Amino acid sequence: MKAIVQDRYGTADALELRDVDVPEPRKGEVLVRVRAAGVDPGVWHLSTGLPYAVRLGAGLRRPRRRIPGMDLAGVVEAVGPGGARFRPGDEVFGTGSGSFAEYAVASAATLARKPTILSFEEAATVPVSGQTALEAVRRVGRVRPGQRVLVVGAGGGVGSFAVQLAAAAGASVTGVCSTGKLELVRSLGAVDVVDYTREGIADRGRIFDVVVDTAGNRSLAELRGVLVPRGTLVLVGGEGSDGKWLQGFDRQLRALLLSPFAGARLVPLLSRSSTAGLEALTELIEAGRVRPVVDRRYPLAAAADAVDHVGSGHARGKAVVVP
């Protein structure tokens, strides 16, 4: 099969299209013929090995997983022992290992049946970013009807889902994004938008019950400054900082230390992938309350360009790779 293979850290210069063996599904796994693979900032971090802290889990000198990619949507090709919940021919979406390829294996526990109203490309944008936003809004943010929610990075992969999920929960949503994404964010359900190139979030005052920050380039003090006294700040990822060792992830560590004394809840988000999360998103998607935003489509051979584009921070929603 054709796959993107990486033997060292980097982006365009390190990702190569090669012929490799089709992987074999093990117990509890499913072999999926990949019809589309989503590209999220996590892929950029694992491909570049930045910040250096990610190499503690991904491999100190070179990536342990030679084929990048996590998001996928496709058709079940084969089922390993214990994976009988799916059958060959089922259309699925979820997270797997090495989705930048014609075939990838995934745990049955991180897959669900693809929403019938979505194309494979649309479905491939949902698993990582959609479940991250679901965790941020529902489990951690505990967003309720009538609350005011601020989503920073509202036009990106996680942010575009977070705006919709908060609006679906009955909140009044303000989205922070660049000029070119203002109309997109409004169309997703934001009642107010902040163009960060022209104004700061502090101008809104301490009015937000929940702040979901996916951008990573604002200080904890600035974000706390727009929260009501007992509000909740959810920190998603660590984008937007130039530090090579921790990048923006140092805020997560400081938030953990500061939260017991801050009055507000400061919560670094650790997202999980599960069938239950995917099924919850499917219900919202098929009810018309959430829709994926597909930015650009890339052929498999141009996967490095997709990773670079997402790493630039300019993607509108999610980019997808199509084998």
Stockholm file with secondary structure:
# STOCKHOLM 1.0

chainA/1-323         MKAIVQDRYGTADALELRDVDVPEPRKGEVLVRVRAAGVDPGVWHLSTGLPYAVRLGAGLRRPRRRIPGMDLAGVVEAVGPGGARFRPGDEVFGTGSGSFAEYAVASAATLARKPTILSFEEAATVPVSGQTALEAVRRVGRVRPGQRVLVVGAGGGVGSFAVQLAAAAGASVTGVCSTGKLELVRSLGAVDVVDYTREGIADRGRIFDVVVDTAGNRSLAELRGVLVPRGTLVLVGGEGSDGKWLQGFDRQLRALLLSPFAGARLVPLLSRSSTAGLEALTELIEAGRVRPVVDRRYPLAAAADAVDHVGSGHARGKAVVVP
#=GR chainA/1-323 SS CEEEEESSSCSTTTEEEEECCCCCCCTTEEEEEEEEEEECHHHHHHHHTCSGGGHHHHCSSSCSSSSCCCEEEEEEEEECTTCTTSCTTCEEEEECBCCSBSEEEEEGGGEEECCTTSCHHHHHTSHHHHHHHHIIIIIISCCCTTCEEEEETTTSHHHHHHHHHHHHTTCEEEEEECGGGHHHHHHTTCSEEEETTTCCGGGGCSCEEEEEECSCCSCHHHHHTTEEEEEEEEECCCTTCCCSSSGGGHHHHHHHHHHHHHSSEEEECCCCCCHHHHHHHHHHHHTTSCCCCEEEEEEGGGHHHHHHHHHTTCCSSEEEEEC
#=GC SS_cons         CEEEEESSSCSTTTEEEEECCCCCCCTTEEEEEEEEEEECHHHHHHHHTCSGGGHHHHCSSSCSSSSCCCEEEEEEEEECTTCTTSCTTCEEEEECBCCSBSEEEEEGGGEEECCTTSCHHHHHTSHHHHHHHHIIIIIISCCCTTCEEEEETTTSHHHHHHHHHHHHTTCEEEEEECGGGHHHHHHTTCSEEEETTTCCGGGGCSCEEEEEECSCCSCHHHHHTTEEEEEEEEECCCTTCCCSSSGGGHHHHHHHHHHHHHSSEEEECCCCCCHHHHHHHHHHHHTTSCCCCEEEEEEGGGHHHHHHHHHTTCCSSEEEEEC
//
